[in-house]
């Protein structure tokens, strides 16, 4: 009987997923009401059906399943986290399939997964042809996924604090180590979501004061602070041609790339903790250095047309890329291949761990560089005992090894994804760029390399491959890949 403790607690997993589906049904009411306000009857029906189906599934799983035990260990945390994102995507894609301009299953799943993982890749050829309800749902999905589905659940269902909450928190929140800003994990979740909500509300108000109406302001607040990148216009933020809107969104994208635990501490008066943080300082320095290179490239190509073209535009594009938002304000392809190469580097590493951004994270870049420096020193002084220090603390060797393994696997997955996509007759450069863009959750269209305007040109099978890469990238590799190891399923 003692071995039962090591069995995966499937009934409890399904019950928690049921709670989450009821929460998703609650979120679906927002686009439903939006459709009613704008008189979009067909899409109103689509959201009504989706809400009813999602709520019914959630209620059935929550109240129809009676687990014999309520504990959840580390394995349940990994399995639940990966499963929840798939469940949310499956139910979240229904409006795309039932709306006035229905998508195929492959396209709908890709669009929903891209939304929840804040990738921002899209198969929609013209977003301006979509209803207000669908536009809001696309941006709302990014906002939900930005801070994390599990993290939201931990904030609203405190009982999970006692049944695997820490395991779920560690499995979903991006980063190498996770700071508990409050004694209980549910309090930490509430604190992080509180900061997230306040920043979203503030950005909505600031954009509404500017050139956008309330609907566009809300949608862009959702997609900017979550570093998702979906827009309500085909020309993205550039459609408003407003330096004010561009500047405001730039600031909040930047904040979206900062560790939210640091923002929480700063909001409570500990502002010095920001500048004492090695990763935050590196984040600032990388943006400054990238801006200098961008400025040189723009000036050399004679593209300085006004002040914004050498100040706001490059800064916006740098922050949009490093935070994996993917919003654009100008045709940055004209800036030259050198700028594109720098953008690829920014895409790869992303912003800070604990933020809503994608990529491998600056934290790991720092660990890698400091460990490389130590290894080079040991080549000359083999007996030297050296350690990696970040924020004044010695980093354990096992974490450094995990970081190096992560980066190696990260590159391998990009390569494997690109090779698999070439099997579906996708050009070589575009296949690798699409793989890279999706696992880094940046979502810059493959049009950057000339293969169509967006991901609609990717074959159906390729979209499923890219959807899987988005999930792996959002949950930072190990949470998903560990499910494919035989040892995970052994008692």
Buried (B, 14 or more C-beta within 10 A) or exposed (E): EEEEEEEBBEBBBBBBBBBBBBBBBBBBEBBBBBBBEBEBEBBBBBBBEBBEBBBEBBBEBBEEBEBEEBEBBBBBBBBBBBBBBBBBBBBBBBBBBBBBEEBEEBBBBBBBBBBBBBBBBBBBEEBEEBBBBBBBBBBBBBBBBBBBBBBBBBBBBBEBBEBBBBBBBBBBBBBBEBBEBEEBBBBBBBBBBBBBEEBBEBBBEBBBEBBBEEBBBBBBBBBBBBBBBBBBBBEBBBBBEBBBBBBBBBBBBBBBBBBBBBBBBBBEEEEEBBEEBBBBBBBEEBBEEBBEBBBEBBEEEEBEEEEBBBBBBBBBBBBBBBBBBBBBBBEBBEBBEBBBEBBBEBBBBBBBBBBBBBBBBBBBBBBBEBBEEBEEEEEEEEEEEEEBEBEEEEBEEEBBEBBBEBBEBBBEBBEBBBEBBBEBEBBEBBBBBBBBBBBBBBBBBBBBBEBBEBBBBBBEEBBBBBBBBBBBBBBBBBBBBBBEEEEEEEE
